[in-house]
Amino acid sequence: MTIPAPADRADPGRSPQPADRAAIPAPPHPRLIGLLAAACGLIAACLYYCQPLLPRIADSYDASPSATGALVTTTQAGYTLGLLLIVPLGDIVARRRLVGILLGVAGAGMLLSGVAPSLWVLLAAGTAVGAGAVVVQILIPYAASVVPAEERGRAMGTLLTGVLLGILFSRTAAGLVGGAFGWRAVFLAAAGTLAAVALFLVRVLPSSPPDVPIGYGAQLAATLRLAAAEPVLRRRSLIGACCFAAFSAFWATSAFLLAGPHYGWDASAIGLFALVGAAGAIAAKATGRLADTGRQGVATGVLLLLGVAAFAAMWPGGSSLAWLVAGVLVLDAAVHGVQLLNMSVVYGLPDHPRARIASVYMTSYYLGGAAGSALGITAYRFGGWGAVPATGAALLTLALLVWGVGRRRGSPRSGWRA
């Protein structure tokens, strides 16, 4: 099977017009989206394998927990830099070659992690893993370009589900393999998995010229101009950043609550609690079908309100597991649903190469997540558990305000219509 070339063939300033799109001969293979979703899930998982292994890594290097925890930071830093500096390449270089190179970088980083003789080498390898893993944000815009517009929401739902399931199960898989064979085995196995994914994608992706025939500097400048000129992208990016900030504020502090005096859970039980979020991955596909009806605007507002209600339920979750679980189920479904709607809107914007859109949107999204983690930890430190849901609700209320402004200023072109 060979995946078809993308429908977009753009000059430096625009994507193809409808007449250009009509000339694309072949529809995508029916299994395309599912295969790409599986690949994206396996790649995204590599960003999170290290988290349940940190205590074992600390023991191995005789390092402090804070020093070993820097592995999470360096991995995410590599990913954020990749969003800024690598993802825009998706429009201006041959996609198949770029995908192969990035997966090679991530695989080499995983291999080096598995044999790292020192913590400093491991931290450097984590940066490479993060930078290479941004290939996910090249594959998702590509998938958006090869499916018909009326099926884009469902396709994005499938891809997002794959990514979320990869993230959710990565911690469980790493804990099981690391417990049985040691933490190095996890990274070595991941290196082999990435090599297999690379071989598969290089085989099935088409050999096609760049979508936009300009240089790297011009592409970065065009990406910045896009962020300044496209109000829909700015609003959806801010909504996404607020949602991921609220989401991260909870998950960055939930372990402290669950390990605290009321619950007293151990690390294994806390890790399993994260699987409650699998409901959000399931809900993402249903939201994708809703996105295809053209009701992204109304659906976004409803999901944001549900997110605020979820944090209200979490407030008594400090002493009630039932309320905490109910809040997590609703929050994950709301946040992941909004993420899917955002992707459906921004990747549907005409006249813009999609790698530029991905760079602007996903950079904002992950910066929001980093800020939310810091806010959540600070809130918990100074206000206890009750300050955490208050912080999350405030962040989602800000997203609601941004959404309301967009609704008032929206137009049929913008994707904000009901």
C-alpha positions in Angstrom: 0.0 0.0 0.0 1.2 3.5 -0.8 -0.5 6.4 0.7 -1.5 9.1 -1.7 0.3 12.4 -2.0 -1.4 15.3 -0.1 -4.1 17.3 -1.8 -2.3 20.6 -1.1 0.2 22.0 -3.6 0.8 25.5 -2.6 2.9 28.5 -3.7 4.6 30.4 -1.0 1.5 32.3 0.0 -1.4 30.0 -0.3 -2.7 26.5 -0.5 -4.5 25.3 -3.6 -7.9 26.5 -4.5 -10.9 24.2 -4.9 -10.2 23.8 -8.6 -6.7 22.6 -7.8 -8.0 20.1 -5.3 -10.4 18.6 -7.8 -7.5 17.5 -9.9 -6.2 15.1 -7.2 -7.0 11.7 -8.7 -7.0 9.1 -5.9 -8.8 9.0 -2.6 -6.7 7.9 0.5 -6.5 4.2 1.2 -9.3 3.3 3.6 -6.8 2.0 6.2 -4.7 5.1 6.0 -5.9 7.0 9.0 -5.9 3.9 11.3 -2.3 3.1 10.3 -1.2 6.6 10.9 -3.0 6.8 14.2 -1.1 3.6 15.3 2.2 5.1 14.2 1.5 8.4 16.0 0.6 6.6 19.2 3.8 4.6 19.2 5.8 7.7 18.5 4.1 9.8 21.1 4.5 7.1 23.8 8.3 7.7 23.6 7.9 11.0 25.3 6.4 9.4 28.4 8.2 6.1 28.9 10.7 7.7 31.2 8.2 9.0 33.8 7.5 5.8 35.8 11.1 4.8 35.5 12.6 7.9 37.2 13.1 6.2 40.7 15.0 3.3 39.1 17.1 5.6 36.9 18.0 7.7 40.0 19.1 4.5 41.8 21.1 3.4 38.8 23.1 6.7 38.7 23.0 7.4 42.4 21.3 10.7 41.5 18.8 12.8 43.4 15.1 12.7 42.3 15.3 16.3 41.1 18.3 15.7 39.0 16.7 12.6 37.4 13.5 14.5 36.9 15.3 16.8 34.6 14.9 14.0 32.0 11.2 14.9 31.7 12.2 18.5 31.2 14.8 17.9 28.6 12.5 15.6 26.6 9.7 18.2 26.6 12.2 21.0 25.8 13.4 19.0 22.8 9.8 18.6 21.7 9.0 22.3 22.1 12.0 23.4 20.1 11.0 20.9 17.5 7.6 22.4 17.2 9.1 25.8 16.7 12.0 24.9 14.4 11.4 21.6 12.8 7.7 21.2 12.1 7.7 24.2 9.6 10.0 22.0 7.5 6.9 19.8 6.7 5.9 22.3 4.0 9.3 22.9 2.4 11.1 19.6 2.2 10.2 16.1 0.9 7.9 14.7 3.6 9.0 11.1 3.3 12.7 12.0 3.8 11.9 14.3 6.7 9.8 11.6 8.4 12.6 9.1 8.1 15.2 11.5 9.4 13.2 12.5 12.4 12.3 8.9 13.3 16.0 8.1 13.0 16.9 10.9 15.4 14.2 9.7 17.9 15.3 6.1 17.5 19.0 7.0 18.0 18.0 9.0 21.1 16.2 6.0 22.5 19.1 3.7 21.8 21.5 6.0 23.4 19.2 6.3 26.4 19.3 2.5 26.8 23.1 2.4 27.0 23.8 5.8 28.5 26.8 5.6 30.8 25.9 8.7 32.8 22.9 10.9 33.6 24.2 13.7 31.4 24.3 11.4 28.4 20.7 10.3 29.2 19.6 13.9 29.4 21.1 14.7 26.0 19.5 11.6 24.5 16.1 12.7 25.9 16.4 16.0 24.1 17.0 14.1 20.8 13.9 11.9 21.5 11.8 14.9 22.0 13.0 16.7 18.9 12.5 13.6 16.7 9.0 12.9 18.2 7.6 16.1 16.6 7.2 13.9 13.5 3.7 13.3 14.9 2.9 17.0 14.2 4.0 16.5 10.6 1.9 13.3 10.1 -1.3 14.8 11.5 -1.4 17.8 9.1 -0.5 15.4 6.3 -3.5 13.2 7.2 -5.8 16.3 7.2 -4.7 17.1 3.7 -5.5 13.7 2.1 -9.0 13.1 3.5 -12.1 15.0 2.1 -13.2 18.0 4.2 -16.4 16.3 5.2 -14.4 13.5 6.8 -11.7 15.5 8.4 -13.3 15.6 11.9 -13.5 11.8 12.1 -10.0 11.5 10.8 -8.6 13.9 13.4 -10.6 12.0 16.0 -9.0 8.7 15.1 -5.5 10.2 15.0 -6.0 12.0 18.4 -7.3 8.7 19.9 -4.1 7.0 18.7 -1.9 9.6 20.3 -3.8 9.6 23.5 -3.9 5.9 23.9 -0.1 5.8 23.2 0.5 8.3 25.9 -1.9 6.6 28.4 -0.5 3.1 28.0 3.1 4.2 27.7 3.4 4.6 31.5 1.8 1.3 32.2 4.0 -0.5 29.6 7.2 1.1 30.8 6.4 0.2 34.4 5.7 -3.5 33.6 8.7 -3.9 31.3 11.0 -1.9 33.5 10.0 -3.9 36.5 10.6 -7.2 34.8 13.8 -6.4 32.7 15.2 -3.1 34.0 14.7 0.4 32.9 17.2 0.2 30.1 15.2 -2.5 28.4 12.3 -0.1 28.0 14.4 2.4 26.0 16.0 -0.3 23.9 12.6 -1.9 23.0 11.3 1.6 22.1 14.3 2.1 19.8 13.4 -1.1 18.0 9.7 0.0 17.7 10.7 3.4 16.2 12.9 1.6 13.7 9.9 -0.5 12.6 7.7 2.5 12.4 10.2 4.3 10.3 10.6 1.5 7.8 6.8 1.3 7.5 6.2 5.0 7.0 9.1 5.4 4.5 7.6 2.5 2.5 4.0 3.8 2.4 4.4 7.5 2.2 4.6 8.9 -1.3 7.7 10.3 -2.8 6.5 13.9 -3.5 8.1 17.3 -3.9 7.8 19.9 -1.2 4.4 21.6 -0.9 5.9 25.1 -0.7 9.1 25.9 -2.8 10.7 28.4 -0.4 13.7 28.4 1.9 13.8 27.7 5.6 14.2 31.3 6.7 11.3 32.4 4.5 9.2 29.6 5.9 9.8 30.6 9.5 9.0 34.3 8.7 5.8 33.1 6.9 4.9 31.1 10.0 5.3 34.2 12.2 3.2 36.3 9.8 0.5 33.6 9.8 0.3 33.8 13.6 0.0 37.6 13.4 -2.5 37.7 10.6 -5.0 34.8 11.2 -7.4 35.6 14.1 -9.1 32.2 14.0 -5.7 30.4 14.5 -4.8 32.8 17.3 -8.1 32.3 19.1 -8.1 28.5 18.8 -4.4 28.4 19.8 -5.2 30.4 23.0 -8.2 28.2 23.8 -6.0 25.1 23.3 -3.3 26.6 25.5 -5.8 27.3 28.3 -7.3 23.9 28.1 -4.0 22.1 28.2 -2.9 24.4 31.0 -6.0 23.4 33.1 -5.4 19.7 32.2 -1.8 19.9 33.2 -2.6 21.8 36.5 -4.6 18.8 37.6 -2.3 16.0 36.4 0.8 17.7 37.7 -0.6 17.7 41.3 -2.9 14.6 41.4 0.0 12.4 42.5 0.6 14.5 45.5 -3.1 14.2 46.5 -3.3 10.5 45.9 -0.1 9.8 47.8 -1.1 12.1 50.6 -2.6 11.2 54.0 -6.2 10.8 52.9 -5.6 8.3 50.0 -2.1 7.0 50.8 -1.7 5.3 47.4 1.6 3.8 46.2 3.2 4.6 42.9 1.7 1.6 41.1 -1.9 2.6 42.1 -1.3 6.2 41.1 0.0 5.1 37.7 -3.1 3.0 37.2 -5.3 5.9 38.1 -4.1 7.7 35.0 -5.9 5.1 32.9 -9.2 6.7 33.9 -8.2 9.3 31.2 -8.8 6.6 28.5 -12.4 7.8 28.4 -11.2 11.0 26.9 -9.6 9.1 24.1 -12.8 7.3 23.4 -14.8 10.5 23.5 -12.5 12.1 21.0 -13.8 10.0 18.1 -17.4 10.9 18.9 -16.5 14.6 18.9 -14.9 14.1 15.5 -18.2 13.0 14.0 -19.7 16.2 15.5 -17.0 18.3 14.0 -17.9 17.0 10.5 -21.4 18.6 10.9 -19.9 22.1 11.0 -20.9 22.8 14.6 -17.5 23.3 16.1 -18.4 26.7 17.6 -21.3 25.5 19.7 -19.6 22.2 20.6 -16.5 24.0 21.9 -18.6 26.2 24.2 -20.5 23.2 25.6 -17.3 21.2 26.3 -15.6 24.2 28.0 -18.6 24.5 30.3 -18.4 20.8 31.1 -14.7 21.3 31.9 -15.5 24.0 34.4 -18.1 21.7 35.9 -15.5 18.9 36.1 -13.3 21.1 38.3 -16.2 21.9 40.5 -16.7 18.1 41.0 -13.0 17.7 41.8 -13.1 20.1 44.7 -14.7 17.5 47.1 -12.4 15.0 45.3 -9.8 15.8 47.9 -11.6 13.5 50.3 -14.0 11.5 47.9 -12.7 9.2 45.3 -16.1 9.0 43.6 -16.1 12.8 43.0 -12.5 12.8 41.9 -13.1 10.0 39.3 -16.2 11.7 38.0 -14.3 15.0 37.6 -11.4 13.3 35.8 -13.8 11.5 33.4 -15.6 14.7 32.4 -12.4 16.8 32.3 -10.5 14.4 30.0 -13.5 14.1 27.7 -13.9 17.9 27.6 -10.3 18.8 27.1 -9.6 16.2 24.4 -12.8 17.0 22.7 -11.9 20.7 22.5 -8.5 19.8 21.2 -10.1 17.8 18.4 -12.5 20.6 17.5 -9.5 23.0 17.5 -7.6 20.8 15.1 -10.6 20.4 12.9 -11.0 24.2 12.6 -7.3 25.2 12.2 -6.4 22.5 9.7 -9.5 23.4 7.7 -8.4 27.0 7.3 -7.9 27.7 3.5 -4.9 29.4 1.9 -2.3 28.3 4.5 0.2 25.4 4.3 -0.6 23.1 7.2 2.9 22.7 8.7 2.8 26.4 9.5 -0.5 26.0 11.2 0.7 23.0 13.2 3.8 24.9 14.4 1.8 27.9 15.6 -1.0 25.9 17.2 1.0 23.1 18.9 3.7 25.4 20.2 1.0 27.4 21.9 -0.6 24.3 23.2 2.5 22.9 24.8 3.6 26.2 26.2 0.1 26.4 27.9 0.7 22.9 29.3 4.1 23.9 30.8 2.5 27.0 32.3 -0.4 25.0 33.7 1.9 22.5 35.4 3.8 25.4 37.1 0.5 27.1 38.2 -1.0 23.9 39.5 2.1 23.0 41.6 2.2 26.6 43.0 -1.5 26.5 43.8 -1.1 23.2 45.6 1.9 24.4 47.5 0.2 27.5 48.9 -3.5 26.6 48.9 -3.7 22.9 49.2 -5.9 20.7 47.1 -8.8 23.2 46.9 -6.6 25.7 45.1 -6.0 23.3 42.2 -9.5 22.9 40.8 -10.0 26.6 41.4 -7.0 27.3 39.1 -8.2 24.8 36.5 -11.7 26.3 36.5 -10.2 29.8 36.1 -8.1 28.7 33.1 -11.1 27.2 31.4 -13.2 30.3 32.2 -10.5 32.3 30.3 -10.9 29.9 27.4 -14.7 30.5 27.5 -14.2 34.2 27.3 -11.9 33.8 24.3 -14.5 31.5 22.7 -17.3 34.1 23.4 -15.3 36.9 21.7 -14.8 34.6 18.7 -18.5 33.8 18.5 -19.3 37.5 18.4 -16.7 38.2 15.7 -17.1 35.0 13.8 -18.0 34.5 10.2 -18.9 31.5 8.0 -15.3 31.3 6.8 -13.9 31.2 10.3 -15.3 27.9 11.5 -17.0 29.6 14.5 -20.5 29.3 13.2 -23.0 27.2 15.1 
